[in-house]
Amino acid sequence: MPENTIFVKPAAGMRVVNPATGQPLPAEGEVVENGSYWIRRLDDADVTQEEMPVAVDAAPEAAAADAQQTAAKTKKADAKKE
């Protein structure tokens, strides 16, 4: 995670909009730019700063690997049908 980013989650019962995306912050949290907006949200206890879970870091890579495995299985199944 770059130095100018933090991982935040909305506090229980809070709906916080990420100004960079215009979308609500997901309940599982996300990496955001560490700027004045998020510092204010932290100060107001609207969000909590967390350690980034390993799954968040690996999620895009895992999804790509799963997609490749699925494609390979489909290709094998198609080849057997022929």
C-alpha positions as CSV (number, residue, x, y, z in Angstrom):
1,M,0.0,0.0,0.0
2,P,1.5,3.4,-1.0
3,E,2.4,5.7,1.8
4,N,-0.2,8.3,0.9
5,T,-3.1,5.8,1.3
6,I,-5.0,4.2,4.2
7,F,-7.5,1.4,4.6
8,V,-10.7,2.6,6.1
9,K,-14.1,1.0,7.0
10,P,-17.3,2.9,7.8
11,A,-18.2,2.9,11.5
12,A,-21.1,0.7,12.5
13,G,-24.3,2.1,11.1
14,M,-22.6,4.8,9.1
15,R,-22.9,5.4,5.3
16,V,-19.9,7.4,4.1
17,V,-19.4,8.5,0.5
18,N,-16.0,8.3,-1.0
19,P,-15.5,11.6,-2.8
20,A,-13.1,10.1,-5.3
21,T,-15.7,7.7,-6.6
22,G,-19.0,9.2,-5.5
23,Q,-20.0,5.8,-4.1
24,P,-20.6,4.7,-0.6
25,L,-17.6,3.2,1.2
26,P,-18.1,-0.6,1.2
27,A,-18.8,-2.2,4.6
28,E,-15.7,-4.3,4.1
29,G,-13.6,-1.1,3.6
30,E,-11.3,0.1,0.9
31,V,-8.0,1.8,0.3
32,V,-8.4,5.6,0.0
33,E,-6.0,8.5,-0.4
34,N,-4.9,9.8,3.0
35,G,-6.2,13.4,2.7
36,S,-8.1,16.0,4.7
37,Y,-11.5,14.5,3.9
38,W,-10.6,11.1,5.4
39,I,-8.7,12.7,8.3
40,R,-12.0,14.5,9.2
41,R,-14.0,11.3,8.8
42,L,-11.6,9.6,11.2
43,D,-11.7,12.5,13.7
44,D,-15.5,12.5,13.6
45,A,-15.5,8.6,14.1
46,D,-17.4,8.2,10.8
47,V,-14.8,5.7,9.7
48,T,-12.1,3.5,11.4
49,Q,-8.6,3.0,10.1
50,E,-7.7,-0.6,9.9
51,E,-4.8,-2.8,8.8
52,M,-5.4,-3.9,5.3
53,P,-6.6,-7.5,5.2
54,V,-4.5,-9.8,3.0
55,A,-7.6,-10.8,1.1
56,V,-8.1,-7.2,-0.1
57,D,-4.6,-7.1,-1.4
58,A,-4.9,-10.4,-3.2
59,A,-8.5,-10.2,-4.4
60,P,-7.7,-8.9,-7.9
61,E,-5.0,-11.4,-8.4
62,A,-7.1,-14.3,-7.0
63,A,-10.0,-13.3,-9.3
64,A,-7.8,-13.3,-12.3
65,A,-6.3,-16.7,-11.4
66,D,-9.8,-18.1,-10.9
67,A,-10.9,-16.8,-14.3
68,Q,-7.9,-18.4,-15.9
69,Q,-8.6,-21.7,-14.2
70,T,-12.2,-21.6,-15.3
71,A,-11.2,-20.8,-18.9
72,A,-8.8,-23.7,-18.9
73,K,-11.4,-26.1,-17.5
74,T,-13.9,-25.0,-20.1
75,K,-11.4,-25.4,-22.9
76,K,-10.6,-28.9,-21.7
77,A,-14.3,-29.8,-21.5
78,D,-14.9,-28.4,-25.0
79,A,-11.9,-30.4,-26.4
80,K,-13.3,-33.7,-24.9
81,K,-16.6,-33.1,-26.5
82,E,-15.0,-32.9,-30.0
